[in-house]
Amino acid sequence: MPVEVGSVLEGVVTGIASFGAFVQLPGGETGLVHISEVAEEYVTDINHFLKLHDRVTVKVISVDARGKIGLSIRQVRSSGERPSRRRRFEPSFEEKLNRFLKESEELQQSLRRSLDAKRGGRGSGRRFV
């Protein structure tokens, strides 16, 4: 059964990459949900939204000449064609705080290295008399 643009289908997440998720559709075809089509907000880590073997409702947004299928979860949720699932992968406060602290520490280390390089580093041998 050929997949038609605009149809809304249920599928299973079979693979996750940094750029999106692969979803197996009924009939055995596989399509790609690009990371920009996962949610309304900006997605930095797709793993916060999807896990392997999740059942998802997707909308077919493109089928190219080579048979590659483009899918969207975002368009299904925003159009209200199907009731959206409750977002199960919202990071907890502790996870958000830990991520913030880690990123802050990394930024501070980078800033320190930058300032040390501009000053000549530690123990550069420059002495003022």
ZADO-1210 file (C-alpha; in nm, 4 decimals, padded with zeros to 6 digits):
<atoms>
<atom x="00.0000" y="00.0000" z="00.0000" code="MET" pos="1"/>
<atom x="00.1631" y="00.3273" z="-00.1088" code="PRO" pos="2"/>
<atom x="00.1918" y="00.6004" z="00.1529" code="VAL" pos="3"/>
<atom x="00.0089" y="00.9205" z="00.0584" code="GLU" pos="4"/>
<atom x="00.1110" y="01.2723" z="00.1528" code="VAL" pos="5"/>
<atom x="-00.1255" y="01.4106" z="00.4158" code="GLY" pos="6"/>
<atom x="-00.2236" y="01.0773" z="00.5672" code="SER" pos="7"/>
<atom x="-00.2049" y="01.0305" z="00.9437" code="VAL" pos="8"/>
<atom x="-00.0639" y="00.6949" z="01.0568" code="LEU" pos="9"/>
<atom x="00.0557" y="00.5166" z="01.3694" code="GLU" pos="10"/>
<atom x="00.4103" y="00.3879" z="01.3735" code="GLY" pos="11"/>
<atom x="00.6871" y="00.2591" z="01.5967" code="VAL" pos="12"/>
<atom x="01.0207" y="00.4358" z="01.6541" code="VAL" pos="13"/>
<atom x="01.2887" y="00.1981" z="01.5265" code="THR" pos="14"/>
<atom x="01.5923" y="00.4256" z="01.5378" code="GLY" pos="15"/>
<atom x="01.7065" y="00.7560" z="01.6822" code="ILE" pos="16"/>
<atom x="01.9806" y="00.9794" z="01.5433" code="ALA" pos="17"/>
<atom x="02.0923" y="01.3318" z="01.6262" code="SER" pos="18"/>
<atom x="01.8971" y="01.4647" z="01.3263" code="PHE" pos="19"/>
<atom x="01.5702" y="01.2760" z="01.3786" code="GLY" pos="20"/>
<atom x="01.3909" y="00.9470" z="01.4385" code="ALA" pos="21"/>
<atom x="01.3115" y="00.6590" z="01.2054" code="PHE" pos="22"/>
<atom x="00.9547" y="00.5336" z="01.2293" code="VAL" pos="23"/>
<atom x="00.8280" y="00.2056" z="01.0887" code="GLN" pos="24"/>
<atom x="00.4844" y="00.2514" z="00.9369" code="LEU" pos="25"/>
<atom x="00.2107" y="-00.0044" z="00.8768" code="PRO" pos="26"/>
<atom x="00.3052" y="-00.2048" z="00.5696" code="GLY" pos="27"/>
<atom x="00.6739" y="-00.2167" z="00.6656" code="GLY" pos="28"/>
<atom x="00.7880" y="00.1144" z="00.5157" code="GLU" pos="29"/>
<atom x="01.0171" y="00.3369" z="00.7203" code="THR" pos="30"/>
<atom x="01.0060" y="00.7159" z="00.7287" code="GLY" pos="31"/>
<atom x="01.2075" y="00.9879" z="00.8967" code="LEU" pos="32"/>
<atom x="01.0758" y="01.2419" z="01.1464" code="VAL" pos="33"/>
<atom x="01.3306" y="01.5248" z="01.1225" code="HIS" pos="34"/>
<atom x="01.4217" y="01.6797" z="01.4592" code="ILE" pos="35"/>
<atom x="01.2461" y="02.0019" z="01.3545" code="SER" pos="36"/>
<atom x="00.9207" y="01.8067" z="01.3135" code="GLU" pos="37"/>
<atom x="00.9179" y="01.6466" z="01.6607" code="VAL" pos="38"/>
<atom x="00.7721" y="01.9306" z="01.8702" code="ALA" pos="39"/>
<atom x="00.6557" y="02.2913" z="01.8529" code="GLU" pos="40"/>
<atom x="00.9481" y="02.4138" z="02.0643" code="GLU" pos="41"/>
<atom x="01.3168" y="02.3994" z="01.9710" code="TYR" pos="42"/>
<atom x="01.4478" y="02.0454" z="02.0236" code="VAL" pos="43"/>
<atom x="01.8114" y="02.0194" z="02.1295" code="THR" pos="44"/>
<atom x="01.8027" y="01.6516" z="02.2241" code="ASP" pos="45"/>
<atom x="01.5516" y="01.4254" z="02.0538" code="ILE" pos="46"/>
<atom x="01.5920" y="01.1727" z="02.3372" code="ASN" pos="47"/>
<atom x="01.3930" y="01.4053" z="02.5632" code="HIS" pos="48"/>
<atom x="01.0907" y="01.3475" z="02.3385" code="PHE" pos="49"/>
<atom x="01.1230" y="00.9982" z="02.1898" code="LEU" pos="50"/>
<atom x="01.2561" y="00.6586" z="02.2890" code="LYS" pos="51"/>
<atom x="01.3063" y="00.3398" z="02.0882" code="LEU" pos="52"/>
<atom x="00.9880" y="00.1339" z="02.0449" code="HIS" pos="53"/>
<atom x="00.7579" y="00.4304" z="02.1233" code="ASP" pos="54"/>
<atom x="00.4269" y="00.4230" z="01.9368" code="ARG" pos="55"/>
<atom x="00.3736" y="00.7588" z="01.7686" code="VAL" pos="56"/>
<atom x="00.1125" y="00.9191" z="01.5472" code="THR" pos="57"/>
<atom x="00.2713" y="01.0826" z="01.2427" code="VAL" pos="58"/>
<atom x="00.1611" y="01.2757" z="00.9378" code="LYS" pos="59"/>
<atom x="00.3192" y="01.2037" z="00.5997" code="VAL" pos="60"/>
<atom x="00.4548" y="01.5382" z="00.4759" code="ILE" pos="61"/>
<atom x="00.6595" y="01.4221" z="00.1764" code="SER" pos="62"/>
<atom x="00.7477" y="01.1252" z="-00.0416" code="VAL" pos="63"/>
<atom x="01.0329" y="01.1892" z="-00.2839" code="ASP" pos="64"/>
<atom x="01.1087" y="01.0206" z="-00.6159" code="ALA" pos="65"/>
<atom x="01.3401" y="00.7694" z="-00.4487" code="ARG" pos="66"/>
<atom x="01.0665" y="00.6662" z="-00.2052" code="GLY" pos="67"/>
<atom x="01.2015" y="00.8460" z="00.1026" code="LYS" pos="68"/>
<atom x="00.9166" y="00.9313" z="00.3371" code="ILE" pos="69"/>
<atom x="00.9171" y="01.2526" z="00.5427" code="GLY" pos="70"/>
<atom x="00.7059" y="01.2448" z="00.8581" code="LEU" pos="71"/>
<atom x="00.5927" y="01.4945" z="01.1214" code="SER" pos="72"/>
<atom x="00.4746" y="01.4492" z="01.4783" code="ILE" pos="73"/>
<atom x="00.4503" y="01.8258" z="01.5308" code="ARG" pos="74"/>
<atom x="00.1947" y="01.8765" z="01.2525" code="GLN" pos="75"/>
<atom x="-00.0326" y="01.6052" z="01.3945" code="VAL" pos="76"/>
<atom x="-00.0278" y="01.7671" z="01.7373" code="ARG" pos="77"/>
<atom x="-00.0755" y="02.1236" z="01.6124" code="SER" pos="78"/>
<atom x="-00.3569" y="02.0390" z="01.3708" code="SER" pos="79"/>
<atom x="-00.5507" y="01.8421" z="01.6296" code="GLY" pos="80"/>
<atom x="-00.6188" y="01.5567" z="01.3863" code="GLU" pos="81"/>
<atom x="-00.5579" y="01.3115" z="01.6681" code="ARG" pos="82"/>
<atom x="-00.5390" y="01.3676" z="02.0402" code="PRO" pos="83"/>
<atom x="-00.1777" y="01.4286" z="02.1299" code="SER" pos="84"/>
<atom x="-00.0027" y="01.2085" z="02.3795" code="ARG" pos="85"/>
<atom x="00.0920" y="01.3493" z="02.7147" code="ARG" pos="86"/>
<atom x="00.4560" y="01.4516" z="02.6975" code="ARG" pos="87"/>
<atom x="00.6260" y="01.1811" z="02.9031" code="ARG" pos="88"/>
<atom x="00.9833" y="01.2898" z="02.8471" code="PHE" pos="89"/>
<atom x="00.9804" y="01.6361" z="02.9977" code="GLU" pos="90"/>
<atom x="01.3028" y="01.6588" z="03.1984" code="PRO" pos="91"/>
<atom x="01.2537" y="01.6897" z="03.5725" code="SER" pos="92"/>
<atom x="01.3662" y="01.9966" z="03.7658" code="PHE" pos="93"/>
<atom x="01.6715" y="01.8080" z="03.8947" code="GLU" pos="94"/>
<atom x="01.7733" y="01.7069" z="03.5412" code="GLU" pos="95"/>
<atom x="01.7344" y="02.0653" z="03.4195" code="LYS" pos="96"/>
<atom x="01.9359" y="02.1953" z="03.7153" code="LEU" pos="97"/>
<atom x="02.2136" y="01.9395" z="03.6637" code="ASN" pos="98"/>
<atom x="02.2334" y="02.0238" z="03.2931" code="ARG" pos="99"/>
<atom x="02.2463" y="02.3973" z="03.3749" code="PHE" pos="100"/>
<atom x="02.5250" y="02.3466" z="03.6310" code="LEU" pos="101"/>
<atom x="02.7272" y="02.1302" z="03.3905" code="LYS" pos="102"/>
<atom x="02.6926" y="02.3805" z="03.1054" code="GLU" pos="103"/>
<atom x="02.7806" y="02.6692" z="03.3385" code="SER" pos="104"/>
<atom x="03.0954" y="02.4921" z="03.4595" code="GLU" pos="105"/>
<atom x="03.2001" y="02.4188" z="03.1006" code="GLU" pos="106"/>
<atom x="03.1489" y="02.7839" z="03.0037" code="LEU" pos="107"/>
<atom x="03.3474" y="02.9045" z="03.3049" code="GLN" pos="108"/>
<atom x="03.6349" y="02.6695" z="03.2216" code="GLN" pos="109"/>
<atom x="03.6358" y="02.7923" z="02.8638" code="SER" pos="110"/>
<atom x="03.6387" y="03.1540" z="02.9805" code="LEU" pos="111"/>
<atom x="03.9259" y="03.0858" z="03.2244" code="ARG" pos="112"/>
<atom x="04.1329" y="02.9206" z="02.9488" code="ARG" pos="113"/>
<atom x="04.0655" y="03.2134" z="02.7177" code="SER" pos="114"/>
<atom x="04.1676" y="03.4698" z="02.9803" code="LEU" pos="115"/>
<atom x="04.4798" y="03.2714" z="03.0758" code="ASP" pos="116"/>
<atom x="04.5872" y="03.2580" z="02.7113" code="ALA" pos="117"/>
<atom x="04.5448" y="03.6347" z="02.6748" code="LYS" pos="118"/>
<atom x="04.7475" y="03.6982" z="02.9918" code="ARG" pos="119"/>
<atom x="05.0231" y="03.4655" z="02.8823" code="GLY" pos="120"/>
<atom x="04.9099" y="03.1683" z="03.0846" code="GLY" pos="121"/>
<atom x="05.0254" y="03.0546" z="03.4201" code="ARG" pos="122"/>
<atom x="05.3982" y="03.0632" z="03.4848" code="GLY" pos="123"/>
<atom x="05.4760" y="03.2426" z="03.1632" code="SER" pos="124"/>
<atom x="05.8037" y="03.3653" z="03.3032" code="GLY" pos="125"/>
<atom x="05.7180" y="03.7347" z="03.2719" code="ARG" pos="126"/>
<atom x="05.8266" y="03.9104" z="03.5824" code="ARG" pos="127"/>
<atom x="05.8065" y="04.2766" z="03.6611" code="PHE" pos="128"/>
<atom x="06.1022" y="04.4310" z="03.8398" code="VAL" pos="129"/>
</atoms>
